[in-house]
Amino acid sequence: MTTTTETGTTATATGATVLDASGVTMRFGGLTAVRDVNLTVREGEIVGLIGPNGAGKTTFFNCLTGLYVPTEGQVSYKGTVLPPKPHLVTQAGIARTFQNIRLFSNMTVLENVLVGRHTRTKEGLWSALLRGPGFKRAEAASRDRAMELLEFVGLANKAEHLARNLPYGEQRKLEIARALASDPGLLLLDEPTAGMNQAETRTTEELVFAIRDRGIAVLVIEHDMKFIFKLCDRVAVLVQGEKLVEGTAEVVQGDERVVAAYLGTPYEDAPGAAELAEVEAAEAHAADEAASEAEAEAEAAEDADEDTGDDAAEDAGDTPEDAAPAADADSTTEGDSK
Ligand SMILES: Nc1ncnc2c1ncn2[C@@H]1O[C@H](COP(=O)(O)OP(=O)(O)OP(=O)(O)O)[C@@H](O)[C@H]1O
């Protein structure tokens, strides 16, 4: 796999490969959702996966985490090929969050994190039932670790709250804490800022950097381009299941194919080509209207001087036609707001 790193950070250049997805293809009947995708993530890297809706990003994540068995290709973690079983993938060291939050809503915040810890606890069923000293020690250690993670994501003061009572942004953070509870070497985040306001998004940005600083590599799917380009050492772009481009934020943002396929769509705080074209067209239309109104007024004044009734009737007949574009514009606005 080739990786464009002309302006990449030093962390990306030297880290050992953590994830190596090679030739991953996923077909659903006649539909090829992911086609021959290669992607690596190295130690210390934050890698972004972007692409239009339906490009195959989540399907690719599902192939990495064993939820789907890829039709072709294989996925390795730290040099070992992963079996396509979610619990074995988690045990190996890959954790994930989901696009649609999947918490145990009737459990407390702390209990949710403790559930995420189960792949790392060795105590068996008998030990749990007998509640012997080994079990109690393990339970206390898990609790300490879970509280430490809640502290890390900023939810320690809500440990005893029911997960369902947390605001949306905090539920997303809890999902991250739960994923971290399995002590992963690689964390996959599927749209971690979806539904967040700007302040929450900034906090999530800091959280992802802090996760990387703990030695955990991150692969993140996100539609918020500001977030992605600020955060990621490297970005891969999927379009119709295929990897179109991969490189640093600068390389990806400057790639004409990406702009055409994806970034032309307006995104938060940055008007895209379509928005700018719309504004320019509206301005041009307004200027044309003003010019023709001025022309019509001048003609009407001339006609009045010459006192020719026929011409005055023609001008009156023009008026509804001139008004037609405005009526069209109104109906478009109504259509958009539905
Ligand atoms: N289980 C499935 N069975 C059949 N088709 C599927 C399945 N999962 C995904 N697809 C199809 O695969 C394609 C890729 O979907 P996917 O959800 O991976 O895209 P995405 O890039 O994650 O989109 P979004 O940004 O909207 O989440 C879509 O056409 C989708 O309908």
The ligand as an SDF file (V2000), in Angstrom:
LIG
                    3D

 31 33  0  0  0  0  0  0  0  0999 V2000
  -25.8280   -5.4750    5.8770 N   0  0  0  0  0  0  0  0  0  0  0  0
  -25.9620   -4.9180    4.6710 C   0  0  0  0  0  0  0  0  0  0  0  0
  -26.6630   -5.5280    3.6910 N   0  0  0  0  0  0  0  0  0  0  0  0
  -26.7740   -4.9640    2.4760 C   0  0  0  0  0  0  0  0  0  0  0  0
  -26.2390   -3.7950    2.1220 N   0  0  0  0  0  0  0  0  0  0  0  0
  -25.5410   -3.1310    3.0510 C   0  0  0  0  0  0  0  0  0  0  0  0
  -25.3630   -3.6440    4.3820 C   0  0  0  0  0  0  0  0  0  0  0  0
  -24.6000   -2.7700    5.0910 N   0  0  0  0  0  0  0  0  0  0  0  0
  -24.3270   -1.7610    4.2470 C   0  0  0  0  0  0  0  0  0  0  0  0
  -24.8890   -1.9730    3.0420 N   0  0  0  0  0  0  0  0  0  0  0  0
  -24.7750   -1.1080    1.8650 C   0  0  0  0  0  0  0  0  0  0  0  0
  -23.4040   -0.8810    1.6400 O   0  0  0  0  0  0  0  0  0  0  0  0
  -23.1730    0.4530    1.1970 C   0  0  0  0  0  0  0  0  0  0  0  0
  -22.1790    1.1220    2.1230 C   0  0  0  0  0  0  0  0  0  0  0  0
  -22.8340    1.4090    3.3580 O   0  0  0  0  0  0  0  0  0  0  0  0
  -22.0630    1.9680    4.6290 P   0  0  0  0  0  0  0  0  0  0  0  0
  -23.0520    2.0750    5.7370 O   0  0  0  0  0  0  0  0  0  0  0  0
  -20.8700    1.1670    4.8610 O   0  0  0  0  0  0  0  0  0  0  0  0
  -21.6490    3.4180    4.1300 O   0  0  0  0  0  0  0  0  0  0  0  0
  -21.0410    4.6260    4.9690 P   0  0  0  0  0  0  0  0  0  0  0  0
  -19.9430    5.1810    4.1510 O   0  0  0  0  0  0  0  0  0  0  0  0
  -20.7310    4.1720    6.3430 O   0  0  0  0  0  0  0  0  0  0  0  0
  -22.2720    5.6270    4.9790 O   0  0  0  0  0  0  0  0  0  0  0  0
  -22.6810    6.7430    6.0830 P   0  0  0  0  0  0  0  0  0  0  0  0
  -21.6670    7.8400    5.9950 O   0  0  0  0  0  0  0  0  0  0  0  0
  -24.0250    7.1910    5.6090 O   0  0  0  0  0  0  0  0  0  0  0  0
  -22.7260    6.0730    7.4050 O   0  0  0  0  0  0  0  0  0  0  0  0
  -24.5240    1.1250    1.1590 C   0  0  0  0  0  0  0  0  0  0  0  0
  -25.0110    1.0570   -0.1560 O   0  0  0  0  0  0  0  0  0  0  0  0
  -25.3620    0.2970    2.0970 C   0  0  0  0  0  0  0  0  0  0  0  0
  -26.7160    0.3420    1.7330 O   0  0  0  0  0  0  0  0  0  0  0  0
  1  2  1  0
  2  3  1  0
  2  7  2  0
  3  4  2  0
  4  5  1  0
  5  6  2  0
  6  7  1  0
  6 10  1  0
  7  8  1  0
  8  9  2  0
  9 10  1  0
 10 11  1  0
 11 12  1  0
 11 30  1  0
 12 13  1  0
 13 14  1  0
 13 28  1  0
 14 15  1  0
 15 16  1  0
 16 17  2  0
 16 18  1  0
 16 19  1  0
 19 20  1  0
 20 21  2  0
 20 22  1  0
 20 23  1  0
 23 24  1  0
 24 25  2  0
 24 26  1  0
 24 27  1  0
 28 29  1  0
 28 30  1  0
 30 31  1  0
M  END
$$$$
